[in-house]
Amino acid sequence: MKKVWVGLLLGSLLLAGCATSPKSSASKTSQKATSTKVAAKQAASQKNTASSDSSSPAEATLWNTGKEAALSTFMAAWQREMGQTYVGTYDDKVPDHLGFRFPNALLNGNLAGRIKWGSQSVDLKWSKDGEDRSEFQVVAVATGGKAEAQYPNTYFFCLHHRRPVVFVTQTTNGDELIIHDTQNSALQAGFAKIITGSRPTTLTDSSLNVNMSRDAKANQWPQGYQGTWYYYNKYDHKINSMTQNDTDGLKLSYVAAEGQKWIHIMGAEQTAGAWFDNNAYPSAAAANQMRDWQYGDESKTSPAADSLD
């Protein structure tokens, strides 16, 4: 028997830390960009006083050789931790994503009109210094992954409205390159620190779901899921919202189904109902941006009702 439940997939909630709206996909994970008009004396002072572990050489432009070297160092450590290998432009290499060689594929127009970010077509521009004022300025690209992987991961280190964000693609066809904000919080935060000088706080699966089992058992609405959430309704083609901060009239449980953990929500006296299986986001703009996106760890069908009974 089917029951009402809210399936807020853990993967989608990482966007609370990494992306919000098309105007600022990284507003939750990035800091204010360095001014382009820093006086020479100020820049020299910052460079001399910067701590050795800041990973963000303070120079006048948003992107420069110092930050490129910092990204090279960061990626060498990050890929070791991930057990993966990447070829990056930051090492003067030429990443090759299924025939698209970077940065030339962005410079020669081969990808013009063929890149989609969620539901939005975007124009990624290659930039040497992050100062050309384009909406999406790509300052570095890395391609690779695990040795046994059939298709590569390609990361675009980008300045979106001058704010750092890392996009990723695994596109396997030659028609469109589909990108989305990487859910790897360490990668997002590491790049943001290189650009801004400080590491942002990100909401990971662990932080969002701390004490989840305890809260559900106590019939308390988990703190990480409080507030207003927005989702795209494929039936009325509108962005709808839901606000939840307490469990008045509700009964919660925390269950496993299809390899994921779910908040199972029913009315206190409910015995039957309907399914809700959308991805929800902390802003209406993000919900619209990602309305057609399905995450890699999602089932291609709704979880079976029997597994949650």
VEXKEZA-588836 format. One record per residue (C-alpha): residue in one letter; x, y, z. Coordinates in steps of 0.25 Angstrom, whole numbers, plus 5000, padded with zeros to 4 digits. Example, Ala and Ser with C-alpha at 12.3 -4.5 7.8 and 13.67 -1.06 7.14 Angstrom:
2
- type  xx  yy  zz
- A  5049  4982  5031
- S  5055  4996  5029
// end
This chain:
309
- type  xx  yy  zz
- M  5000  5000  5000
- K  5006  5013  4996
- K  5008  5024  5006
- V  5012  5039  5006
- W  5027  5041  5007
- V  5037  5052  5004
- G  5049  5046  4997
- L  5059  5057  4998
- L  5071  5050  4992
- L  5084  5052  4999
- G  5091  5055  4987
- S  5082  5067  4983
- L  5083  5073  4996
- L  5098  5075  4994
- L  5094  5087  4985
- A  5090  5094  4998
- G  5105  5096  4999
- C  5110  5096  4985
- A  5099  5103  4976
- T  5087  5111  4977
- S  5082  5119  4965
- P  5086  5121  4951
- K  5091  5135  4954
- S  5100  5130  4965
- S  5102  5115  4965
- A  5113  5115  4976
- S  5107  5126  4985
- K  5107  5116  4997
- T  5121  5111  4995
- S  5129  5123  4991
- Q  5133  5137  4997
- K  5134  5150  4991
- A  5143  5151  4979
- T  5156  5159  4980
- S  5155  5173  4975
- T  5161  5176  4961
- K  5166  5189  4966
- V  5175  5185  4977
- A  5186  5195  4978
- A  5200  5190  4975
- K  5205  5193  4989
- Q  5193  5186  4995
- A  5196  5174  4986
- A  5210  5173  4990
- S  5207  5174  5005
- Q  5196  5163  5004
- K  5206  5154  4996
- N  5217  5156  5007
- T  5207  5154  5019
- A  5199  5142  5013
- S  5200  5129  5021
- S  5208  5118  5015
- D  5196  5109  5015
- S  5186  5119  5009
- S  5187  5113  4995
- S  5183  5126  4989
- P  5194  5135  4985
- A  5188  5149  4986
- E  5190  5156  4973
- A  5182  5167  4965
- T  5174  5157  4956
- L  5165  5146  4960
- W  5173  5136  4952
- N  5188  5136  4951
- T  5200  5127  4950
- G  5201  5126  4966
- K  5187  5121  4967
- E  5189  5112  4955
- A  5201  5106  4963
- A  5192  5105  4975
- L  5182  5097  4967
- S  5192  5088  4962
- T  5197  5085  4976
- F  5183  5083  4981
- M  5179  5074  4970
- A  5191  5065  4972
- A  5187  5063  4986
- W  5172  5061  4984
- Q  5174  5051  4973
- R  5183  5042  4981
- E  5172  5043  4992
- M  5161  5039  4982
- G  5170  5028  4976
- Q  5169  5034  4962
- T  5178  5041  4952
- Y  5175  5054  4944
- V  5182  5062  4933
- G  5180  5077  4935
- T  5183  5090  4928
- Y  5189  5095  4941
- D  5200  5085  4938
- D  5202  5090  4923
- K  5195  5077  4919
- V  5183  5076  4909
- P  5171  5069  4915
- D  5164  5061  4905
- H  5149  5058  4908
- L  5144  5048  4897
- G  5151  5056  4886
- F  5149  5070  4892
- R  5163  5075  4895
- F  5164  5087  4905
- P  5165  5098  4904
- N  5164  5098  4889
- A  5150  5093  4889
- L  5146  5105  4897
- L  5154  5115  4888
- N  5151  5110  4874
- G  5135  5110  4876
- N  5134  5095  4875
- L  5125  5094  4887
- A  5117  5107  4884
- G  5102  5105  4887
- R  5105  5090  4891
- I  5107  5092  4906
- K  5095  5091  4916
- W  5096  5093  4931
- G  5084  5086  4936
- S  5072  5091  4927
- Q  5080  5104  4923
- S  5089  5105  4911
- V  5101  5112  4915
- D  5114  5118  4908
- L  5127  5114  4915
- K  5138  5124  4911
- W  5153  5121  4913
- S  5160  5132  4921
- K  5174  5134  4925
- D  5172  5143  4937
- G  5157  5142  4940
- E  5155  5157  4936
- D  5148  5157  4923
- R  5134  5159  4930
- S  5128  5147  4923
- E  5117  5140  4931
- F  5124  5127  4931
- Q  5140  5128  4931
- V  5147  5115  4931
- V  5161  5116  4936
- A  5165  5101  4937
- V  5160  5088  4932
- A  5164  5074  4937
- T  5160  5060  4931
- G  5162  5046  4937
- G  5157  5037  4947
- K  5159  5023  4952
- A  5167  5014  4943
- E  5156  5004  4940
- A  5145  5015  4937
- Q  5139  5014  4923
- Y  5137  5029  4922
- P  5145  5040  4928
- N  5141  5051  4937
- T  5144  5065  4933
- Y  5144  5076  4942
- F  5143  5091  4938
- F  5148  5101  4949
- C  5140  5113  4946
- L  5137  5127  4950
- H  5122  5129  4950
- H  5119  5144  4951
- R  5133  5144  4957
- R  5130  5134  4968
- P  5137  5120  4968
- V  5129  5107  4964
- V  5134  5094  4959
- F  5125  5087  4948
- V  5127  5073  4944
- T  5122  5065  4932
- Q  5122  5050  4928
- T  5115  5052  4915
- T  5116  5040  4906
- N  5110  5046  4893
- G  5116  5057  4883
- D  5103  5065  4882
- E  5103  5072  4895
- L  5112  5074  4907
- I  5103  5073  4920
- I  5110  5079  4932
- H  5106  5080  4947
- D  5112  5086  4959
- T  5121  5075  4965
- Q  5115  5068  4978
- N  5130  5066  4983
- S  5130  5077  4994
- A  5145  5076  4996
- L  5147  5079  4981
- Q  5138  5091  4982
- A  5143  5096  4995
- G  5158  5094  4990
- F  5156  5103  4978
- A  5148  5113  4985
- K  5160  5115  4995
- I  5169  5117  4984
- I  5161  5128  4978
- T  5157  5135  4990
- G  5167  5131  5001
- S  5157  5125  5010
- R  5151  5111  5011
- P  5136  5112  5011
- T  5127  5103  5019
- T  5119  5093  5011
- L  5107  5084  5015
- T  5111  5070  5013
- D  5102  5057  5014
- S  5108  5055  5028
- S  5105  5068  5033
- L  5091  5069  5027
- N  5088  5055  5033
- V  5094  5056  5047
- N  5085  5050  5057
- M  5075  5047  5046
- S  5071  5033  5052
- R  5070  5039  5066
- D  5061  5050  5061
- A  5052  5042  5053
- K  5050  5032  5065
- A  5047  5044  5074
- N  5037  5049  5063
- Q  5045  5062  5062
- W  5047  5069  5048
- P  5062  5068  5046
- Q  5069  5081  5046
- G  5076  5079  5033
- Y  5063  5078  5026
- Q  5056  5090  5033
- G  5052  5102  5025
- T  5045  5104  5011
- W  5049  5095  5000
- Y  5046  5096  4985
- Y  5043  5086  4974
- Y  5039  5085  4960
- N  5025  5079  4958
- K  5026  5072  4944
- Y  5010  5071  4944
- D  5007  5086  4945
- H  5021  5090  4940
- K  5022  5100  4952
- I  5032  5102  4963
- N  5025  5098  4976
- S  5030  5099  4990
- M  5028  5093  5004
- T  5032  5098  5017
- Q  5034  5089  5029
- N  5039  5091  5043
- D  5031  5082  5052
- T  5024  5069  5052
- D  5010  5073  5056
- G  5000  5063  5050
- L  5012  5055  5044
- K  5018  5042  5047
- L  5033  5040  5043
- S  5042  5028  5041
- Y  5056  5026  5035
- V  5057  5014  5026
- A  5066  5008  5016
- A  5061  5005  5001
- E  5069  5003  4989
- G  5083  5006  4995
- Q  5078  5019  5001
- K  5073  5025  5014
- W  5060  5032  5013
- I  5051  5040  5023
- H  5038  5033  5022
- I  5026  5043  5025
- M  5012  5040  5028
- G  5000  5047  5034
- A  4998  5043  5048
- E  4986  5035  5045
- Q  4989  5032  5031
- T  4988  5018  5025
- A  4989  5021  5010
- G  4993  5032  5001
- A  5002  5036  4989
- W  5016  5037  4985
- F  5025  5050  4985
- D  5038  5047  4978
- N  5044  5060  4974
- N  5057  5066  4977
- A  5056  5078  4985
- Y  5065  5090  4986
- P  5067  5102  4996
- S  5063  5112  4985
- A  5053  5113  4974
- A  5064  5117  4964
- A  5072  5105  4967
- A  5059  5096  4966
- N  5056  5102  4952
- Q  5071  5101  4948
- M  5072  5086  4952
- R  5057  5082  4948
- D  5061  5071  4938
- W  5074  5067  4945
- Q  5075  5053  4951
- Y  5087  5049  4960
- G  5095  5037  4957
- D  5092  5030  4970
- E  5077  5031  4967
- S  5068  5020  4963
- K  5062  5021  4949
- T  5049  5018  4955
- S  5042  5022  4969
- P  5046  5013  4980
- A  5037  5002  4982
- A  5025  5004  4991
- D  5027  4990  4997
- S  5041  4994  5002
- L  5035  5005  5010
- D  5023  4998  5016
// end
